[in-house]
């Protein structure tokens, strides 16, 4: 649930902190006081569009922060998102979101204090809060959304995802089939190109380990004269000697002999005598090594040319096929596989056709079971919605979930003896149908629902679907659009009922609805130092009577009595001592 919302320098809000209760929260106040601004800030926090014009005049940035308490069921769904983006916190039961918008248009999103992409913030926000405003009511009028509402009610999202996976595999398979059915001349040109590239790489036969070895050998050959000169000089100094200078080994042997005689007189020098003898032997070995190296040094222009040609061939492959030898070899493997498929396209095509048929049967079998489950759930959903509509003073209305199929003899899934069109959701075309008044035929929801009816249908759906909806916080804006005081108490009771399983936040102008609040916030505006600021307060029972009286349109004793009666009626209903219908 949303535990705390903090807003700074957003529109006319200078600084505001709201601590919400876990049950039914209502926000009321005069028009223009800032109720909608609070919801705008909430939508920004959840990943909405950042408008630099929302930054309070004179401020550099607007900041919205929210602290959420996350129930275990939602923690399980959040864990993959937080883990993939390295956003895990010490306490999995708490999550912190923030959104900053600067006056220059730049914005920053954070989850648990870590800067994230806006898509990540929105993905997290979708699991925490469900906002229903007038635009959300309109989602009911989009038939493509209806199948997802039905599946959520019937708990069919998992089998639908499994079906979607099969459909994804089929699309990939059909793409391969299409590629094999392209123009034969194009395929022949492609095969020739692949054969040329394969032969070019094979002719060089590159080894990932050889390039460095070749470069080292080339350096030695190019510098062979210098190598011979230096190794010869080292040998002369160590063993061969110069006309006027003794060899290093001769001098070391003389030193070792002198140290040997010293050690015979003074045994404490025995270790130094052994060291001198060892050094003499090592220098002699080093001299022999330098002589052998000098004798092996050779200058071969032919070998240099061979190395240059080999290195150029390797570089040419690298330039054409990925920049490295491993990349060229990987290209070779892929080219060989593609060429093999092209050369055996008929066999591969037959194999793919068999796989396609098997997948279509698997899709049809799963889609058929899913469709049957939807039909059973649709009947239950329709009855539940009609009961809710009855409570909402639409007792004469009828609701039905229309489920239709479309035949597709060429490409459809095999469902029984039929081949039916399908997509990633299955074979069903789902649409909600309504008859708002007795005697009227069922028609698509978009064609029969008025604004008030849409709000009530949405509330009825939410009341039914709320039992299987794991979103912790539900926010309703303009839920009272088109609804009068006559059924305001009924709507209030329904929203209060949702608070059994959700935290509910409602912005309303309807006193009868607000009377059911467990926590009632009043939003007001005032002038401070020549600037308009928004303030909020939590109302006690006495203040609620005054607020409801204002919402009823007067501050008279009779209005206060009506407000008091609204609160008492709501209290009796919540205590189980009264009914609204």
Secondary structure, DSSP 8 states (H G I E B T S, - for coil): -EEEEEEEEETTEEEEEEE--SSEEEEEE-TTSSHHHHHHHHHHHTT----GGGB-TT-SEEEEEEEEE--HHHHHHHHHHHHHTT---S-TTEEEEEEEEETTS-EEEEETTEEE-HHHHHHHHHHHEEEE-HHHHHHTT-HHHHHHHHHHHHT-HHHHHHHHHHHHHHHHHHHHHHHHTS-HHHHHHHHHHHHHHHHHHHHHT--TTHHHHHHHHHHHHHTHHHHHHHHHHHHIIIII-BTTB--HHHHHHHHHHHHHHHHHH-GGGHHHHHHHHHHHHHHHHHHHHHHHHHHH----HHHHHHHHHHHHHHHHHHHHTTSSHHHHHHHHHHHHHHHHHHHTHHHHHHHHHHHHHHHHHHHHHHHHHHHHHHHHHHHHHHHHHHHHHHHTT-TT-EEEEEEE--B-TTT-EEETTEEE--BTTBS-EEEEEEE-STT---EEHHHH--HHHHHHHHHHHHHHHTTT---SEEEEESTTTT--HHHHHHHHHHHHHHTTTSEEEEE-S-HHHHTT-SEEEEEEEEEETTEEEEEEEE--HHHHHHHHHHHHT--SHHHHHHHHHHHHHHHHHHTTS----
